[in-house]
């Protein structure tokens, strides 16, 4: 499996509208589908395990979290290759859009994307787009030469990573830097980010229930866990 094959597969669908991909995902209606498009391309190319371990995913924040932990990040636009995954952000903060890299032109990224060309998901299509560097949030390279054994190992690492953040926030490590070793800096950074989001959630920034889930996206579970942990601690 190569990145070029992924791009070749994606190009077959240029001009296709979203309902086709949403139906393949199991939806009877057309939702925001840029991530669904990428999910389907890897599935159609018999490379599902290289994108979210073959599980369904339709959220750019969730898939970016996974890509960051499991794939190589490409720091320079000039280093991109066919088949890399690009995450776009329109405001530099939120992870809004995703595409499959075809190449670059100067500091611009050329990618095959779903849900583009129209603000209406029902009318948007698969298109080749060229976007400036200022909209690039991150670029990752899937492990195109990966075994099933490695994928299973990644699943375990993913669970351990979440566990490390929980232990760090709860103060379970006597000496965090020693206990976490090379993972210390990223766990510290992510833990502090979750703590900040927790304070904002408690102050009402993200609302409650489904609204909070939607606004926090992939961070919801850890933030809600921390809120519940703090409530339990107050009871004691």
C-alpha positions, -999 to 999 in steps of 0.1 A, spaced: 0 0 0 13 34 -9 2 70 -5 -1 73 -43 -26 45 -44 -47 64 -18 -47 95 -40 -55 75 -71 -85 60 -53 -96 94 -41 -94 109 -76 -119 84 -89 -146 101 -69 -139 137 -79 -173 153 -87 -192 129 -64 -217 144 -39 -219 137 -2 -250 115 0 -230 86 -16 -204 87 11 -228 93 40 -249 63 28 -217 42 28 -210 54 64 -245 43 74 -263 76 74 -296 82 55 -290 119 54 -261 141 44 -241 155 73 -207 174 73 -188 147 54 -152 157 48 -139 132 73 -164 105 62 -149 109 27 -113 102 39 -126 73 60 -143 58 29 -113 62 6 -91 42 30 -119 16 32 -123 14 -5 -85 10 -9 -85 -19 15 -64 2 39 -89 8 66 -65 0 94 -43 29 85 -71 54 93 -84 53 128 -77 16 130 -106 9 107 -132 23 130 -158 48 118 -149 85 124 -166 116 112 -150 143 134 -118 162 124 -108 168 160 -110 132 169 -91 120 139 -64 147 144 -59 135 179 -54 99 167 -31 109 138 -9 129 162 -4 99 184 0 73 157 15 89 126 45 110 117 38 147 116 51 165 85 64 199 96 73 215 63 50 219 33 79 211 10 82 177 26 46 165 19 40 134 -2 10 119 -19 -13 103 6 -5 125 36 -34 137 56 -39 174 60 -60 190 87 -72 225 80 -83 252 104 -100 284 93 -93 303 125 -61 287 136 -77 271 166 -105 247 156 -99 217 134 -124 223 107 -116 203 76 -96 174 63 -81 163 30 -58 138 13 -26 155 1 -18 152 -36 12 175 -35 22 212 -30 27 243 -51 51 266 -33 37 270 2 2 259 -9 -11 224 -3 -29 205 -30 -54 180 -17 -84 159 -26 -113 168 -3 -149 159 3 -176 184 14 -162 213 -5 -173 238 -31 -206 247 -13 -217 255 22 -245 230 18 -234 194 26 -260 182 1 -246 202 -27 -208 200 -19 -186 176 -39 -153 159 -40 -128 183 -55 -91 189 -58 -83 221 -39 -52 243 -34 -51 260 -1 -25 284 15 -3 275 44 -22 298 67 -51 273 68 -29 242 75 -34 231 111 -12 199 108 -1 173 82 4 136 90 17 106 72 -1 73 77 20 42 83 16 28 48 38 -2 57 22 -14 89 14 -49 102 -17 -60 120 5 -66 150 16 -30 150 -20 -18 147 -30 -38 178 -1 -24 197 -13 11 187 -47 4 203 -30 -5 236 -8 26 234 -39 48 228 -55 35 260 -23 39 280 -20 75 268 -54 84 282 -47 66 314 -14 85 318 -33 119 315 -59 108 341 -32 97 365 -12 130 360 -43 151 366 -53 131 396 -18 134 411 -12 97 412 25 100 401 49 107 430 76 118 404 58 123 371 89 131 351 106 100 362 75 78 359 66 90 324 100 93 309 99 105 273 61 108 275 63 134 303 62 166 282 33 156 260 13 142 290 20 174 310 9 196 280 -23 176 273 -31 174 310 -28 212 315 -50 217 284 -77 194 298 -75 212 332 -80 245 314 -110 232 294 -125 217 326 -124 252 343 -140 267 312 -167 240 312 -175 245 349 -178 282 342 -204 275 316 -185 282 284 -196 249 267 -231 246 281 -244 212 292 -254 178 278 -253 174 240 -242 210 235 -211 204 257 -204 171 238 -206 189 204 -184 219 214 -157 198 232 -156 171 205 -128 146 212 -120 163 245 -154 157 260 -147 124 277 -116 135 295 -131 169 305 -163 152 319 -142 127 337 -122 155 354 -154 173 363 -169 141 379 -135 135 397 -136 170 412 -172 166 424 -164 133 441 -133 148 457 -155 177 471 -179 151 487 -151 136 507 
